[in-house]
Amino acid sequence: MRKPYVLLSLIPLLLLLGLPTGTARAADNGSWSVYPVASEIAARPYFTLSAEPGQTLTDKVAVQNRTGSPLTFRLYAADAYNTARDGGFAVRTLKERMRGVGAWAKPAKSRITVPGHRTVTVPFTLRVPEDAEPGDHPGAVVALDERVDPGSGRLALGVQRAVGARVYLRVGGPALPALSVGQVHISHHQPLIPGLGDSTATISYTLRNTGNVTLSPEVELTARGLFGRALLDRKLTRVPAELLPGQKVRLTETWRGAPQFDRSDVTLTARAQGTREAASASFLALPWLPVALVFAAGVATGALLLRARRVRARRSVPGRPSPRERPTPSRPRSSPSARH
């Protein structure tokens, strides 16, 4: 009986190797690499293209086989997006619907075989529609290995790998940078008894690129206690290096050493070139066990006072006389009737 395969795309992971750096380098996974063909000026780590609506561009991508055996790839263009987990740069799979670069760029060959230790160059055409929206349209030219690496175990988990060269396309028109931060939520964890353990607050928030250009956001976290006391002032590091247009990510930040008895106002300020937004939330830090004990003691004391008050009220009410002590009502004597 054949074991089923689960195909997992490693494109998001492998494309991280193609991050922009000071020196040009290809997107590479150790077995093969994908990169733009060098221009007349210098090598390029990724495609940086500009076009007007309705314009057609041509370029070339190189696929290099670093192994000693031939490798066969599916070659296609894909749209890029930010992963929900950490905002990393990722691209759509071959079967997903494309709306930008993935729909507009077409390699001259959709399937290539690269001999061992050789490089194959493939031209591609990028046609920008007349109604294309201005701004950035990120994507990639992807080389997907047709092989499926068998996994181990009962599930026989299979892995299909891909590497892509990034495409940064900007369509002419007004550039509108816009960033928003919101949906701030705070969960507070503290020891039952103050001082016997650490207090931690987990702050989650949503960062969204509402403009039409790629942003490199910076986020600052501040917290103020009662009477404006400064509790925290931190520049966050777990922020996407590139937040693509229309994308949003849900991020979390851990605040160790959060107050155990205070009211805190937390503010997240997000900045990028040409835009700045802030959002706030508050939480009340209380040592719940002592508070619960004080509350229980207050409830018990109140119950005792109420009971004592009822007893005193009963004693202050005058007692009713017994039937023997009650006076017998006198009957009125009837007057003799008048005789006629």
N, C-alpha and C positions, 0 to 999 in steps of 0.2 A: 504493500500500500504506500503510495507516495505521500510524503509529508507536505503540508501546505506551507507556502512561503508568505511572510509578511514583508512587503517592500517598504523600506524606510529610506527616505531621502535625507542624505547628509549634507545637502547643499547649504543650509544655513550655517553649519559648523565650518565647512571647508571654505566658504567664501570669506570668512573672517581672516583668512590668510592674505587676502588681497586688500587689506586696509591701506589707505593712502599713507605714504611715508616720504621721508626726504629723498630716498633713492628708489628708483624704479625697480619693482620686482613683480613676478607673476603670481597669480593665484595657483597654489601648488599643494598637493596632498602627499608628495613623496613619490608617487607612481606616475603622475602626469600633471602637466601645468597648462594653463590657458591664459593668454595675454594678447594685448594688441600688438600688431606688427609695428616695429619702430618707425617713427616718422623720419623725415629728412633731418630734423634737428636733434632728436634724442629718443631714447627708449621711453615707453609710456607704461606706467603700472596699471592703468585703467583707461577706458575711453572717456574723454571729455569732449562732448559735441554740442554745437549750437546750431539751431535751425529756425527758420520762419515757418509759420503754417503753410502747408502746401509744398514745402521744399523736400527734395530727395537727396540723401547723403549716401556715400559709399565708403566702406572701410574694409579692413582685413583683420581676421583673428587667427592666431597661431595656436596649435595644439601640439604639445611636445610629449612624446612617450619616453619616460625615464627608465622603463624596464627593458629587459632583453627580448621580450615576446611581443607580437603584434597585439594591439588593443583596438577594439571597435567601439565607436561612440555614436550616440544620437546627439546631433548638434541642433540647438534651438535657442531662440531668444525668449527672455522671461521678464516679467515685471518684478520689481523689488518691493519689499515691505519690511516693517520692524516686527521682530518677534514679540509676542505678548509677555514672555517671561522676563526678558532683560533688555529688550529694545535692540537686539542685535540685527545686523543687516542680513536679510534672507531673500530668496527669490521663489517664485511660484513653480510648482511642478509642471511637468509636460502636459498633464491632463487638465490643469486648471484654466479657467478663462482669463485671457489677457486683455488689458484695456489700453496699455501704453506702449512702451518699448517692445514688450512681448508680442504685441499685435502688429507693430509697425516694422520691425526688423526681420528680415528673412535671409538666412545664410544660403549661399549658392548650392550647398549640399547639406542634406539633413542627416546623412549617415556617412561616416568616414572610418577608414581603417588606417591606423598609424603604425608603421613598422617599429620594431624595437630600436630605441636610441635614435629615433628620427623625429622630424617635425613636419607637420602638414599645415599649410596656410590656406584658409578658406575666405573668399570675399563674402561680404554681406551688404545688403541694401536696406536703408532705413528711410521709409516714406512717411513724412509727417502729414497727417490729414489737414485739410483746409480749416476744419472746425476744432483743431487741437487747442486745448486751453493753454494759455501762457504759463511759464514757470518751469519747475524742474520735474522731469519724468525719469526717475532712476530705474535701472534694470540690469541685465547681464546677458552675455552670450555664454551658454552653458554647454559643456561636454559631459554627457551622461554615459557612464560605462554600461554596456548592455549586459554584462555579467551580473549574476546575483551570487554574492558570497554566502555560502551556506552557514547557518548558525549551528549552535550546539544545544542539546537538550531535547525534550519531547516536542516542544513547539517548533523546532527547526526554524528559528528566526533568521530570515535572510536579510541581507543588507545590499542595497544598490547605491553606488557612490557617484557623485558628480562634483565637478569643479567649474566655476564660472568666472569670467572676466567682467568686472563691473562696467556698467555704462551709465554715465552721468550726462543726460540730455537736458538742455534748457531750450525751451521754445520761446521765441521772442514775444515781448509784451510786457505789461507792468509786473514788476516783482513785488509781492505783498507778503512780507514776513509777519506772521501772527502766531502767538503761542498762548496756550491756556493751561492753567493748573487748577484742579478741583477734586471733588469727591474725597475730601480729606477725612480719614477715619483713624481713630486712636483706640488701641486696646492696651489696657494697663494691667500689669501683673506685679504683685508685690507680696511680701511675706505676711502671714497672718499676724505675727507680732512684730512691731516696728523694731528695726535694728538687727533682727535675726534673719538676715538674708538680703539679697539685692532686689531692687525694684527696677523693672524694665517696662518701657513703653514701646509698642510697635506702631509706627505711623505709616499708613498706606495712602497713596494718592495717585491721581491720573494726570499724566502729562500728554498734551495733545498739540499737534501741529495743525493749526486751522488755516494756515496760509498756503502759498503755492511754491515756496522755495524750501530747500533743505536747511535745517537749522542745527546748530551745535549748542544745545542748551546748557546752562549752568543753573543749579538749584541750591538755594541757601535755606537752611532750617534754623529758625530761632524760636526760643521758648521764654516766656516771661511768667513769673509767679505773682503772688499778691503784692500789691503796691509797685508793680513794674520791675520787680527784681529780675535780673538777667540769670536765667537758668541754663541756657544753651545757645550757642552761636556756631553753626557748623556748615561748611560747604560740602555738599554731598558728592560722593565719587561714583556711586552706582547709578549713573545717568547715561543714556545713550549718547555715543559720540556723534551720531547723525540721526536726527529725527526727521523722517521723510514726510513730504506733504500729505496731509490727510490721515496720517497715522497717529495712533495713540498707544500708550503703554501704561500698565499698572505697576507701580514701583512701591517698594517698602523700605523703610529705614528703621533700624533698631536704636533706641535711646537707652543705654545702660546707665544706671544711677539716677533714674528719674525720681522725682520727689515722692515721699511716702505720706506726706501730710501737707497739701498745698492745692491751690487752684491754678492750673497752668493754661496759658494761651499759646498755642503753637501756630506758627506762621511759616508757610512755604512760599518763597519768592523765586520765580523762574525768569531767567533772562536769556536772551539771544540777541543777535544783531538786529536792531530795529524794533524790538518788542520786549515788554516786561509785564508780568502778571503775578498776582499773589492771591493766596487763599489761606483761611485760618480755621481753626477748630479749638475747642477747649475740653478739658477733662478735669475732674475733681479727684484728687488723690486722698484717700482716707484709709487709716488702718482699720479694716473692717471688723476684726475680732474685738478689739477694745470698744469700737463703736457699737457692735452688736451687744456686748456685755453691758455697756452703759444704757443702751436702749432697753434691754431686758430688765435691768435694775429699775429704770424709770417706770416701765410698765407695771412691775411688781409693786413699787412704792405707790403708784397711782391707784392700783387696785386696793391696797390696804387702806389708804386714806379714804377712798370711796366707801369701803365697808364700815370704817369707823364713823364716818359721817352718817351713814344710814342707821347705825346703832344709836347714835346720839339723837337722831331725829325721832326714832321710835320712843325713846325714853322721855322726850319732851312733850309727847302727846298725852293730855289728861286721860285717865282711865274711865271707862264707862261704869256706872253703878250696877251692882248685881240686882237680880229681880226682887230679892227680899228688901233691899235698901231703897227700891224705887217707891215713891209715894203713890198711894192709891188715889186715882182721880175721883173727886167728889161729884156725885150726880146732882144736878140741879133739882130742887124740890118744886113740885108742881103746885101752883097756887089753886086754892079751891075755886071751883067754877062758880060763877055768879048765879044765884037763884033768882028766878023770875016769879 
